[in-house]
Amino acid sequence: MKRIDAILPMVAAIIAAGCVVGVQVQASESDSQVRALEESQEDANVLYRQKVMATIGALMKGLGCVLKKECALDDKAVAQSAEAILFMTELSDTAFKAKTEGATVKQTTRPEVWSEWNKFKVGLDSMSSAAKELLEVSSKKKGKYIDSSIKNLSKTCKSCHDMFRTK
């Protein structure tokens, strides 16, 4: 299976979710209509961000299964997971840029994401670097380094969640 085939269904789902985010406000609309659209836009932004992060979470659970020796994924499957996480990391940057303090849907993102954006961005970059490392190690079939690379990637997720996510 080509690498693109492995992430194609996920990309289609993300594009479909992104269509919801594309709500635009017309300048001629009344203030109440504009606010209603802005609120729905903020809700849509939260939902999109949650889908992006849920996808990363599902991929990480699969890698956790490997780490715990509860399942046996070959190096190729681990590499595909790392590649998908790397792709989702790029979407995470965009997904978090929109402030959503006025959203009505429940969210676990702390406001510090935006007030400390540079610090948060370092966390996203760390996740990206760790996913690249795992991709490289698993692509080169360096099995003895895969577990430590998965642990490193997991630590970058936890670090960011500890600082920027409510329980």
Contacts in CASP RR format, 6 or more apart in sequence:
PFRMAT RR
TARGET T0000
AUTHOR 0000-0000-0000
METHOD contacts of the structure
MODEL  1
MKRIDAILPMVAAIIAAGCVVGVQVQASESDSQVRALEESQEDANVLYRQ
KVMATIGALMKGLGCVLKKECALDDKAVAQSAEAILFMTELSDTAFKAKT
EGATVKQTTRPEVWSEWNKFKVGLDSMSSAAKELLEVSSKKKGKYIDSSI
KNLSKTCKSCHDMFRTK
3 79 0 8 1.000
3 80 0 8 1.000
3 83 0 8 1.000
6 80 0 8 1.000
6 83 0 8 1.000
6 84 0 8 1.000
7 80 0 8 1.000
7 83 0 8 1.000
7 84 0 8 1.000
7 87 0 8 1.000
10 55 0 8 1.000
10 84 0 8 1.000
10 88 0 8 1.000
11 87 0 8 1.000
13 51 0 8 1.000
13 55 0 8 1.000
14 51 0 8 1.000
14 52 0 8 1.000
14 55 0 8 1.000
14 91 0 8 1.000
17 47 0 8 1.000
17 48 0 8 1.000
17 51 0 8 1.000
18 48 0 8 1.000
20 44 0 8 1.000
20 47 0 8 1.000
20 48 0 8 1.000
21 41 0 8 1.000
21 44 0 8 1.000
21 45 0 8 1.000
21 48 0 8 1.000
22 41 0 8 1.000
22 44 0 8 1.000
23 37 0 8 1.000
23 40 0 8 1.000
23 41 0 8 1.000
23 44 0 8 1.000
25 34 0 8 1.000
25 37 0 8 1.000
25 38 0 8 1.000
25 41 0 8 1.000
29 37 0 8 1.000
39 102 0 8 1.000
39 103 0 8 1.000
39 104 0 8 1.000
42 98 0 8 1.000
42 99 0 8 1.000
42 100 0 8 1.000
42 101 0 8 1.000
42 102 0 8 1.000
42 103 0 8 1.000
42 104 0 8 1.000
43 100 0 8 1.000
43 103 0 8 1.000
43 104 0 8 1.000
43 105 0 8 1.000
45 95 0 8 1.000
45 98 0 8 1.000
45 100 0 8 1.000
45 103 0 8 1.000
46 100 0 8 1.000
46 103 0 8 1.000
46 105 0 8 1.000
46 107 0 8 1.000
46 109 0 8 1.000
47 105 0 8 1.000
48 95 0 8 1.000
49 92 0 8 1.000
49 95 0 8 1.000
49 96 0 8 1.000
49 100 0 8 1.000
49 107 0 8 1.000
49 109 0 8 1.000
50 107 0 8 1.000
52 88 0 8 1.000
52 91 0 8 1.000
52 92 0 8 1.000
52 95 0 8 1.000
53 92 0 8 1.000
53 95 0 8 1.000
55 84 0 8 1.000
55 88 0 8 1.000
56 85 0 8 1.000
56 88 0 8 1.000
56 89 0 8 1.000
56 92 0 8 1.000
56 157 0 8 1.000
57 157 0 8 1.000
59 81 0 8 1.000
59 84 0 8 1.000
59 85 0 8 1.000
59 88 0 8 1.000
60 85 0 8 1.000
60 153 0 8 1.000
60 154 0 8 1.000
60 157 0 8 1.000
62 71 0 8 1.000
62 73 0 8 1.000
62 81 0 8 1.000
63 78 0 8 1.000
63 81 0 8 1.000
63 134 0 8 1.000
63 150 0 8 1.000
63 153 0 8 1.000
63 154 0 8 1.000
64 70 0 8 1.000
64 150 0 8 1.000
64 154 0 8 1.000
65 71 0 8 1.000
65 73 0 8 1.000
66 72 0 8 1.000
66 73 0 8 1.000
66 78 0 8 1.000
66 146 0 8 1.000
66 147 0 8 1.000
66 150 0 8 1.000
67 147 0 8 1.000
67 150 0 8 1.000
67 151 0 8 1.000
67 154 0 8 1.000
73 81 0 8 1.000
75 138 0 8 1.000
75 139 0 8 1.000
75 141 0 8 1.000
75 143 0 8 1.000
75 146 0 8 1.000
76 138 0 8 1.000
78 134 0 8 1.000
78 138 0 8 1.000
78 146 0 8 1.000
78 150 0 8 1.000
79 134 0 8 1.000
79 135 0 8 1.000
79 138 0 8 1.000
79 139 0 8 1.000
82 131 0 8 1.000
82 132 0 8 1.000
82 134 0 8 1.000
82 135 0 8 1.000
82 138 0 8 1.000
82 153 0 8 1.000
83 131 0 8 1.000
83 135 0 8 1.000
85 127 0 8 1.000
85 131 0 8 1.000
85 134 0 8 1.000
85 153 0 8 1.000
86 128 0 8 1.000
86 131 0 8 1.000
86 132 0 8 1.000
86 135 0 8 1.000
89 124 0 8 1.000
89 127 0 8 1.000
89 128 0 8 1.000
89 131 0 8 1.000
90 128 0 8 1.000
92 124 0 8 1.000
92 127 0 8 1.000
93 121 0 8 1.000
93 124 0 8 1.000
96 109 0 8 1.000
96 113 0 8 1.000
96 120 0 8 1.000
96 124 0 8 1.000
99 114 0 8 1.000
100 107 0 8 1.000
100 109 0 8 1.000
101 111 0 8 1.000
108 165 0 8 1.000
108 166 0 8 1.000
108 167 0 8 1.000
109 164 0 8 1.000
109 165 0 8 1.000
109 166 0 8 1.000
110 163 0 8 1.000
110 164 0 8 1.000
110 165 0 8 1.000
110 166 0 8 1.000
112 119 0 8 1.000
112 120 0 8 1.000
112 163 0 8 1.000
112 164 0 8 1.000
113 120 0 8 1.000
113 164 0 8 1.000
114 120 0 8 1.000
119 163 0 8 1.000
120 160 0 8 1.000
120 163 0 8 1.000
120 164 0 8 1.000
123 156 0 8 1.000
123 159 0 8 1.000
123 160 0 8 1.000
124 160 0 8 1.000
126 156 0 8 1.000
126 159 0 8 1.000
126 160 0 8 1.000
127 153 0 8 1.000
127 156 0 8 1.000
127 157 0 8 1.000
127 160 0 8 1.000
129 156 0 8 1.000
130 149 0 8 1.000
130 152 0 8 1.000
130 153 0 8 1.000
130 155 0 8 1.000
130 156 0 8 1.000
131 153 0 8 1.000
133 149 0 8 1.000
133 152 0 8 1.000
133 153 0 8 1.000
134 146 0 8 1.000
134 149 0 8 1.000
134 150 0 8 1.000
134 152 0 8 1.000
134 153 0 8 1.000
137 143 0 8 1.000
137 145 0 8 1.000
137 146 0 8 1.000
137 149 0 8 1.000
138 146 0 8 1.000
138 149 0 8 1.000
END
